[in-house]
Amino acid sequence: MLRSVVLSLGLLVATPALACPMADAAAYQAAVQQVEAATGTKVSLAVDGLASGGCSSKVVAALKSVDGVVEAAVDYQTGKARVAFDAKKVDSSKLIAAISQVGYTAHVEQAS
């Protein structure tokens, strides 16, 4: 009985580690397409410290909470973020500050 409990707990803890990196990459590419299709200014950011899809989700949520952000995509595997935003309401420094508030560092790679 104890053995099955220990094995069950081990599987429960290990399950997030079984996430498919290829599926995460495909989801990121789909999100980038949404960013590129969105109106507004686009910026590419490099984000340091991302370790999982959960990290990416946390950064996306932080970015989307900023007034003026239209769309955001973040990939923990490459540390890249792509954001579409209204330049009249927000600039890249506010995006970087939002990322910093959730525990990561970022800098602008490319603005367009």
VOKEVO-372167 format. One line per field, with one value per atom (N, C-alpha, C, O): residue in three letters; chain; y, x, z. Coordinates in pm, 1 decimal. Layout:
! residues N
aa [ALA,...]
ch [A,...]
v [Y,...]
u [X,...]
w [Z,...]
//
This chain:
! residues 112
aa [MET,MET,MET,MET,LEU,LEU,LEU,LEU,ARG,ARG,ARG,ARG,SER,SER,SER,SER,VAL,VAL,VAL,VAL,VAL,VAL,VAL,VAL,LEU,LEU,LEU,LEU,SER,SER,SER,SER,LEU,LEU,LEU,LEU,GLY,GLY,GLY,GLY,LEU,LEU,LEU,LEU,LEU,LEU,LEU,LEU,VAL,VAL,VAL,VAL,ALA,ALA,ALA,ALA,THR,THR,THR,THR,PRO,PRO,PRO,PRO,ALA,ALA,ALA,ALA,LEU,LEU,LEU,LEU,ALA,ALA,ALA,ALA,CYS,CYS,CYS,CYS,PRO,PRO,PRO,PRO,MET,MET,MET,MET,ALA,ALA,ALA,ALA,ASP,ASP,ASP,ASP,ALA,ALA,ALA,ALA,ALA,ALA,ALA,ALA,ALA,ALA,ALA,ALA,TYR,TYR,TYR,TYR,GLN,GLN,GLN,GLN,ALA,ALA,ALA,ALA,ALA,ALA,ALA,ALA,VAL,VAL,VAL,VAL,GLN,GLN,GLN,GLN,GLN,GLN,GLN,GLN,VAL,VAL,VAL,VAL,GLU,GLU,GLU,GLU,ALA,ALA,ALA,ALA,ALA,ALA,ALA,ALA,THR,THR,THR,THR,GLY,GLY,GLY,GLY,THR,THR,THR,THR,LYS,LYS,LYS,LYS,VAL,VAL,VAL,VAL,SER,SER,SER,SER,LEU,LEU,LEU,LEU,ALA,ALA,ALA,ALA,VAL,VAL,VAL,VAL,ASP,ASP,ASP,ASP,GLY,GLY,GLY,GLY,LEU,LEU,LEU,LEU,ALA,ALA,ALA,ALA,SER,SER,SER,SER,GLY,GLY,GLY,GLY,GLY,GLY,GLY,GLY,CYS,CYS,CYS,CYS,SER,SER,SER,SER,SER,SER,SER,SER,LYS,LYS,LYS,LYS,VAL,VAL,VAL,VAL,VAL,VAL,VAL,VAL,ALA,ALA,ALA,ALA,ALA,ALA,ALA,ALA,LEU,LEU,LEU,LEU,LYS,LYS,LYS,LYS,SER,SER,SER,SER,VAL,VAL,VAL,VAL,ASP,ASP,ASP,ASP,GLY,GLY,GLY,GLY,VAL,VAL,VAL,VAL,VAL,VAL,VAL,VAL,GLU,GLU,GLU,GLU,ALA,ALA,ALA,ALA,ALA,ALA,ALA,ALA,VAL,VAL,VAL,VAL,ASP,ASP,ASP,ASP,TYR,TYR,TYR,TYR,GLN,GLN,GLN,GLN,THR,THR,THR,THR,GLY,GLY,GLY,GLY,LYS,LYS,LYS,LYS,ALA,ALA,ALA,ALA,ARG,ARG,ARG,ARG,VAL,VAL,VAL,VAL,ALA,ALA,ALA,ALA,PHE,PHE,PHE,PHE,ASP,ASP,ASP,ASP,ALA,ALA,ALA,ALA,LYS,LYS,LYS,LYS,LYS,LYS,LYS,LYS,VAL,VAL,VAL,VAL,ASP,ASP,ASP,ASP,SER,SER,SER,SER,SER,SER,SER,SER,LYS,LYS,LYS,LYS,LEU,LEU,LEU,LEU,ILE,ILE,ILE,ILE,ALA,ALA,ALA,ALA,ALA,ALA,ALA,ALA,ILE,ILE,ILE,ILE,SER,SER,SER,SER,GLN,GLN,GLN,GLN,VAL,VAL,VAL,VAL,GLY,GLY,GLY,GLY,TYR,TYR,TYR,TYR,THR,THR,THR,THR,ALA,ALA,ALA,ALA,HIS,HIS,HIS,HIS,VAL,VAL,VAL,VAL,GLU,GLU,GLU,GLU,GLN,GLN,GLN,GLN,ALA,ALA,ALA,ALA,SER,SER,SER,SER]
ch [A,A,A,A,A,A,A,A,A,A,A,A,A,A,A,A,A,A,A,A,A,A,A,A,A,A,A,A,A,A,A,A,A,A,A,A,A,A,A,A,A,A,A,A,A,A,A,A,A,A,A,A,A,A,A,A,A,A,A,A,A,A,A,A,A,A,A,A,A,A,A,A,A,A,A,A,A,A,A,A,A,A,A,A,A,A,A,A,A,A,A,A,A,A,A,A,A,A,A,A,A,A,A,A,A,A,A,A,A,A,A,A,A,A,A,A,A,A,A,A,A,A,A,A,A,A,A,A,A,A,A,A,A,A,A,A,A,A,A,A,A,A,A,A,A,A,A,A,A,A,A,A,A,A,A,A,A,A,A,A,A,A,A,A,A,A,A,A,A,A,A,A,A,A,A,A,A,A,A,A,A,A,A,A,A,A,A,A,A,A,A,A,A,A,A,A,A,A,A,A,A,A,A,A,A,A,A,A,A,A,A,A,A,A,A,A,A,A,A,A,A,A,A,A,A,A,A,A,A,A,A,A,A,A,A,A,A,A,A,A,A,A,A,A,A,A,A,A,A,A,A,A,A,A,A,A,A,A,A,A,A,A,A,A,A,A,A,A,A,A,A,A,A,A,A,A,A,A,A,A,A,A,A,A,A,A,A,A,A,A,A,A,A,A,A,A,A,A,A,A,A,A,A,A,A,A,A,A,A,A,A,A,A,A,A,A,A,A,A,A,A,A,A,A,A,A,A,A,A,A,A,A,A,A,A,A,A,A,A,A,A,A,A,A,A,A,A,A,A,A,A,A,A,A,A,A,A,A,A,A,A,A,A,A,A,A,A,A,A,A,A,A,A,A,A,A,A,A,A,A,A,A,A,A,A,A,A,A,A,A,A,A,A,A,A,A,A,A,A,A,A,A,A,A,A,A,A,A,A,A,A,A,A,A,A,A,A,A,A,A,A,A,A,A,A,A,A,A,A,A,A,A,A,A,A,A,A,A,A,A,A,A,A,A,A,A,A,A]
v [-119.8,0.0,125.7,217.3,129.8,246.0,266.4,379.4,156.5,165.0,231.0,315.5,193.6,252.3,400.6,479.2,438.9,580.1,659.5,767.3,606.4,673.8,685.2,790.1,577.4,581.5,682.1,755.0,686.4,781.5,925.0,1010.4,950.6,1085.3,1121.2,1235.1,1026.2,1049.4,1085.1,1175.0,1015.4,1046.3,1182.9,1256.9,1216.0,1344.7,1459.0,1558.5,1444.1,1547.0,1551.7,1659.9,1438.4,1432.8,1471.3,1503.5,1469.8,1495.6,1627.3,1627.7,1741.2,1865.0,1856.6,1926.2,1772.4,1758.0,1684.5,1684.0,1622.4,1546.5,1632.6,1580.6,1762.0,1851.6,1841.4,1827.2,1848.9,1831.7,1964.8,2056.2,1976.8,2101.2,2138.5,2256.8,2038.4,2069.3,2131.5,2221.1,2084.9,2143.8,2286.9,2375.0,2310.4,2445.9,2537.5,2652.0,2487.8,2567.3,2599.0,2710.3,2502.7,2525.3,2627.5,2712.0,2620.5,2718.0,2857.5,2955.0,2867.9,2997.5,3053.3,3171.6,2970.2,3016.6,3065.9,3165.9,2996.8,3040.6,3174.4,3261.2,3191.7,3317.8,3430.7,3543.4,3401.4,3503.2,3547.9,3666.3,3454.7,3492.1,3587.2,3679.1,3566.1,3657.4,3795.0,3897.2,3797.4,3925.3,3998.5,4117.8,3927.6,3990.8,4040.4,4140.2,3972.3,4012.5,4128.5,4196.4,4151.1,4256.1,4394.2,4409.4,4493.4,4630.8,4682.2,4629.8,4784.5,4849.7,4825.8,4760.1,4881.2,4868.7,4730.7,4677.3,4673.5,4540.8,4554.8,4637.1,4474.0,4471.1,4327.1,4248.8,4293.5,4164.3,4187.4,4276.8,4106.8,4116.8,3985.8,3878.5,3995.0,3877.5,3872.0,3969.6,3758.2,3742.3,3636.8,3524.7,3673.4,3582.0,3515.8,3578.3,3388.6,3317.9,3227.7,3167.6,3216.8,3131.8,2984.8,2947.6,2902.0,2761.4,2665.9,2547.0,2715.6,2626.1,2703.5,2826.2,2627.6,2690.0,2775.0,2874.0,2736.8,2816.2,2953.7,3053.1,2958.8,3087.8,3173.8,3293.0,3112.1,3185.2,3239.4,3354.5,3157.9,3200.2,3317.3,3409.6,3312.7,3420.2,3552.1,3657.2,3546.8,3667.2,3718.9,3839.7,3629.0,3670.4,3742.6,3848.2,3686.1,3748.2,3886.3,3980.3,3898.0,4027.9,4130.2,4245.0,4088.1,4179.9,4222.3,4340.1,4125.6,4156.9,4241.9,4303.3,4245.7,4329.8,4476.8,4563.3,4505.1,4643.4,4711.3,4660.4,4827.1,4901.9,4940.1,5003.6,4901.7,4931.4,4811.1,4816.7,4702.2,4580.1,4513.7,4488.4,4486.2,4425.2,4273.6,4202.6,4224.3,4079.4,4052.4,4137.8,3931.3,3894.6,3745.1,3664.4,3710.1,3570.4,3556.7,3640.4,3450.1,3427.7,3280.9,3192.3,3255.7,3119.1,3095.8,3155.1,3009.3,2983.3,2913.4,2929.4,2836.8,2760.4,2850.9,2822.1,2959.4,3051.1,3179.5,3255.0,3204.5,3328.3,3449.3,3562.0,3426.7,3536.2,3570.9,3484.9,3700.2,3749.2,3843.6,3917.6,3839.3,3929.3,3994.2,3925.4,4127.2,4200.8,4303.4,4372.2,4313.0,4418.1,4512.2,4467.3,4643.2,4738.3,4872.9,4903.7,4951.0,5086.0,5180.6,5204.0,5234.4,5319.6,5450.4,5519.4,5485.1,5605.7,5581.1,5675.7,5454.4,5420.7,5361.1,5376.1,5294.3,5220.4,5217.7,5230.3,5201.4,5185.9,5062.4,4998.0,5031.2,4908.1,4908.9,4802.7,5025.5,5028.5,4981.4,4917.7,5011.6,4964.1,4814.2,4746.0,4762.4,4617.8,4546.5,4444.8,4600.4,4541.5,4548.0,4454.6,4658.3,4671.2,4566.6,4509.9,4541.3,4440.1,4301.5,4222.5,4273.1,4144.2,4134.6,4029.4,4243.2,4247.0,4222.2,4158.3,4272.1,4256.0,4109.9,4074.7,4025.8,3883.6,3799.8,3676.8,3867.1,3797.1,3765.5,3684.8,3826.0,3799.0,3929.0,4037.9,3916.3,4035.3,4027.6,3919.4,4144.4,4149.1,4272.2,4369.6,4264.4,4381.5,4374.7,4267.8,4488.9,4497.2,4434.8,4465.3,4346.9,4289.7,4365.2,4398.4,4392.4,4456.2,4521.6,4461.3,4645.1,4715.3,4738.4,4760.6,4733.0,4760.9,4830.1,4862.4]
u [81.8,0.0,85.8,63.1,184.0,272.3,346.6,366.4,387.0,459.6,373.8,423.3,246.6,159.7,133.7,120.7,126.2,109.2,232.8,221.0,350.0,475.3,487.1,525.6,454.2,460.2,360.1,392.4,241.7,140.3,185.3,169.1,241.9,292.6,407.9,418.0,493.1,604.5,556.5,611.4,454.2,397.4,331.6,343.0,263.2,196.8,298.0,275.1,408.6,512.2,584.5,621.6,605.1,681.5,599.8,658.5,468.4,384.1,414.4,422.0,432.5,464.0,593.7,609.4,685.4,811.3,792.9,883.2,676.7,651.4,593.7,561.7,580.1,527.2,613.1,735.1,548.5,618.3,674.6,598.3,806.8,867.0,821.9,809.9,796.7,752.7,613.6,585.0,527.2,393.4,404.0,331.5,494.9,515.9,565.7,521.7,657.0,709.7,600.3,594.4,514.3,404.0,305.8,255.2,278.6,188.9,249.4,178.0,380.1,447.9,437.0,408.0,459.8,451.0,310.4,294.3,209.7,71.1,46.7,-20.8,100.6,85.1,158.6,109.4,275.7,350.9,270.3,269.2,203.6,119.4,8.7,-26.0,-46.9,-148.9,-89.3,-152.5,31.5,99.2,122.7,94.7,173.7,203.6,77.2,82.0,-35.4,-161.6,-227.7,-314.7,-187.4,-247.3,-201.4,-95.4,-284.4,-246.5,-149.5,-142.3,-75.8,13.4,160.0,198.3,239.6,384.9,423.8,361.2,525.9,574.3,715.0,794.7,743.0,876.5,912.4,827.3,1040.0,1093.3,1177.1,1261.7,1153.1,1226.9,1299.5,1252.1,1413.8,1483.5,1451.4,1472.7,1400.2,1360.6,1450.2,1460.8,1514.1,1604.4,1533.7,1452.4,1565.7,1518.0,1398.2,1348.4,1350.8,1234.9,1277.5,1378.6,1199.1,1235.8,1127.3,1153.7,1005.2,895.3,783.5,786.0,685.9,568.0,492.9,429.5,499.8,437.4,500.7,432.0,631.7,702.4,653.7,627.3,642.4,594.1,454.6,426.1,367.3,230.2,226.5,146.5,313.9,319.7,360.9,304.5,458.4,505.7,399.3,377.5,333.3,225.7,116.6,69.1,77.4,-26.7,16.5,-63.0,142.3,193.4,190.8,151.3,233.0,234.0,92.4,66.9,0.9,-136.2,-209.7,-311.6,-159.3,-222.6,-184.3,-245.0,-84.6,-40.5,-136.5,-162.1,-189.5,-281.0,-208.7,-103.3,-264.8,-205.9,-146.6,-119.4,-125.9,-75.1,-191.0,-296.5,-169.5,-272.1,-259.6,-359.3,-137.4,-112.7,30.4,117.8,54.4,188.8,211.6,119.9,334.4,376.7,512.5,600.8,528.8,654.6,693.0,609.1,820.0,871.0,982.3,1089.7,955.7,1056.1,1179.3,1288.7,1164.5,1277.1,1383.7,1503.0,1341.2,1435.6,1454.9,1548.9,1365.7,1372.7,1328.0,1367.3,1246.2,1201.7,1056.4,973.8,1028.7,891.7,866.8,955.6,745.4,704.0,574.7,481.8,568.7,456.0,406.7,486.1,274.3,210.6,143.9,75.6,164.4,110.8,79.7,126.9,-0.3,-35.8,70.5,76.5,153.6,265.3,219.0,298.8,92.1,39.7,12.3,3.5,-1.0,-33.1,83.3,90.3,174.0,279.6,406.1,399.5,519.8,646.1,718.9,673.8,830.8,902.3,952.2,963.4,982.1,1028.9,919.5,949.6,793.1,682.7,662.7,624.4,688.2,679.4,786.9,760.6,906.5,1018.0,989.7,1021.9,929.4,894.5,790.3,798.9,693.4,590.1,653.3,615.5,748.1,818.1,899.9,904.6,962.9,1042.6,956.6,1001.6,834.0,744.7,707.6,669.3,718.4,689.1,816.3,811.0,930.6,1053.0,1152.2,1242.9,1137.7,1228.2,1292.1,1241.3,1402.4,1465.4,1448.4,1439.3,1444.5,1424.4,1492.9,1519.6,1520.0,1569.4,1519.2,1483.6,1517.0,1468.2,1570.9,1690.0,1522.7,1607.0,1586.8,1682.3,1457.5,1426.3,1289.2,1193.6,1281.1,1152.6,1116.0,1203.0,986.4,942.4,809.1,754.4]
w [0.0,0.0,0.0,-79.1,88.5,96.7,-34.6,-79.4,-95.1,-221.5,-329.9,-404.4,-339.5,-442.3,-415.2,-509.1,-288.6,-253.8,-295.8,-354.1,-266.3,-302.4,-453.9,-505.5,-525.7,-671.9,-729.0,-822.8,-674.1,-719.9,-698.1,-785.3,-581.0,-553.1,-646.3,-692.0,-673.9,-766.4,-905.4,-969.1,-953.2,-1084.5,-1086.2,-1183.9,-978.6,-969.4,-977.0,-1045.7,-907.0,-906.4,-1040.5,-1085.9,-1104.0,-1228.9,-1350.8,-1454.1,-1344.1,-1460.4,-1530.1,-1653.0,-1459.3,-1530.5,-1610.9,-1711.2,-1567.4,-1639.3,-1771.7,-1855.3,-1791.3,-1913.2,-2025.3,-2132.1,-2003.1,-2105.9,-2230.9,-2223.3,-2343.9,-2470.7,-2520.1,-2551.5,-2527.3,-2575.3,-2716.6,-2748.5,-2801.4,-2938.3,-2936.9,-3016.3,-2847.6,-2836.4,-2785.5,-2831.6,-2689.9,-2639.8,-2751.1,-2761.7,-2833.8,-2944.1,-3045.0,-3097.3,-3072.5,-3166.2,-3110.0,-3183.9,-2980.7,-2917.6,-2924.0,-2947.3,-2903.5,-2912.9,-3054.3,-3072.0,-3154.2,-3293.2,-3326.2,-3396.2,-3276.3,-3297.6,-3228.9,-3284.4,-3109.2,-3036.8,-3108.3,-3113.0,-3163.6,-3238.9,-3360.7,-3394.4,-3426.2,-3540.7,-3498.0,-3572.1,-3379.6,-3328.2,-3300.1,-3327.1,-3246.3,-3220.8,-3352.8,-3363.8,-3451.8,-3579.9,-3649.9,-3721.9,-3630.0,-3692.1,-3616.6,-3671.3,-3493.2,-3411.1,-3458.5,-3519.1,-3429.1,-3461.2,-3356.3,-3245.2,-3393.0,-3297.8,-3325.7,-3422.5,-3238.0,-3243.9,-3193.8,-3102.2,-3253.2,-3211.8,-3153.5,-3198.6,-3054.0,-2996.0,-2961.5,-2919.5,-2979.9,-2937.2,-2812.8,-2808.9,-2712.5,-2587.5,-2559.5,-2597.0,-2493.8,-2442.0,-2293.5,-2221.5,-2247.2,-2107.3,-2043.7,-2093.5,-1934.2,-1863.9,-1746.6,-1678.5,-1723.8,-1606.4,-1628.7,-1533.6,-1751.4,-1779.3,-1776.9,-1836.4,-1707.3,-1695.1,-1741.8,-1759.9,-1761.7,-1798.0,-1866.1,-1875.9,-1912.3,-1970.8,-1870.0,-1906.5,-1744.1,-1639.1,-1628.2,-1604.7,-1645.4,-1644.8,-1761.9,-1746.0,-1878.4,-1995.7,-1971.5,-2004.8,-1914.0,-1886.1,-1788.9,-1804.1,-1689.0,-1590.7,-1657.0,-1626.5,-1746.9,-1815.2,-1912.4,-1921.3,-1984.7,-2075.8,-1996.9,-2038.6,-1883.8,-1801.1,-1752.5,-1752.0,-1711.8,-1665.5,-1778.7,-1758.5,-1897.6,-2011.7,-2050.3,-2075.3,-2054.9,-2095.9,-1992.9,-2024.5,-1870.9,-1769.0,-1783.4,-1720.2,-1865.5,-1887.4,-1984.6,-2093.7,-1943.7,-2030.1,-2159.1,-2155.5,-2270.6,-2400.3,-2470.7,-2590.6,-2397.8,-2461.7,-2534.1,-2475.9,-2661.6,-2745.2,-2744.9,-2732.3,-2758.7,-2766.2,-2721.8,-2736.5,-2666.5,-2622.1,-2640.5,-2625.0,-2673.4,-2687.3,-2619.4,-2638.2,-2539.9,-2468.2,-2481.2,-2465.1,-2510.3,-2522.4,-2420.4,-2430.0,-2322.8,-2219.2,-2276.2,-2222.2,-2383.2,-2437.1,-2497.8,-2487.8,-2560.3,-2624.8,-2544.9,-2569.8,-2448.4,-2371.4,-2451.2,-2420.9,-2553.1,-2638.7,-2610.2,-2579.6,-2621.5,-2610.2,-2727.2,-2769.5,-2777.9,-2885.7,-2838.8,-2796.5,-2846.4,-2791.2,-2892.3,-2956.5,-2905.8,-2984.2,-2883.8,-2791.8,-2902.0,-2805.6,-2871.0,-2980.4,-2801.0,-2842.8,-2787.6,-2666.9,-2875.1,-2833.6,-2769.8,-2706.3,-2785.6,-2721.2,-2572.7,-2494.4,-2534.5,-2396.3,-2318.6,-2196.6,-2387.0,-2317.7,-2403.7,-2526.0,-2338.9,-2411.9,-2358.8,-2264.1,-2420.7,-2384.6,-2240.2,-2178.8,-2185.3,-2046.0,-1950.3,-1849.4,-1980.2,-1896.4,-1912.9,-1817.8,-2031.7,-2053.7,-1972.5,-1908.2,-1976.1,-1900.5,-1750.6,-1677.2,-1704.8,-1562.9,-1522.2,-1413.3,-1608.0,-1579.0,-1567.0,-1480.5,-1653.3,-1648.7,-1520.1,-1456.3,-1483.4,-1361.1,-1237.3,-1142.3,-1238.1,-1123.3,-1097.7,-986.1,-1198.6,-1177.5,-1164.8,-1169.0,-1149.2,-1112.5,-1222.6,-1201.9,-1337.8,-1449.4,-1497.6,-1470.9,-1568.1,-1627.2,-1778.2,-1836.1,-1840.2,-1986.0,-2042.6,-1972.3,-2170.4,-2243.8,-2387.8,-2437.5,-2452.9,-2590.8,-2683.3,-2676.5,-2769.8,-2875.3,-3005.4,-3075.6,-3036.8,-3164.0,-3154.0,-3105.2,-3200.6,-3204.6,-3350.5,-3434.8,-3379.3,-3516.5,-3514.1,-3619.5]
//
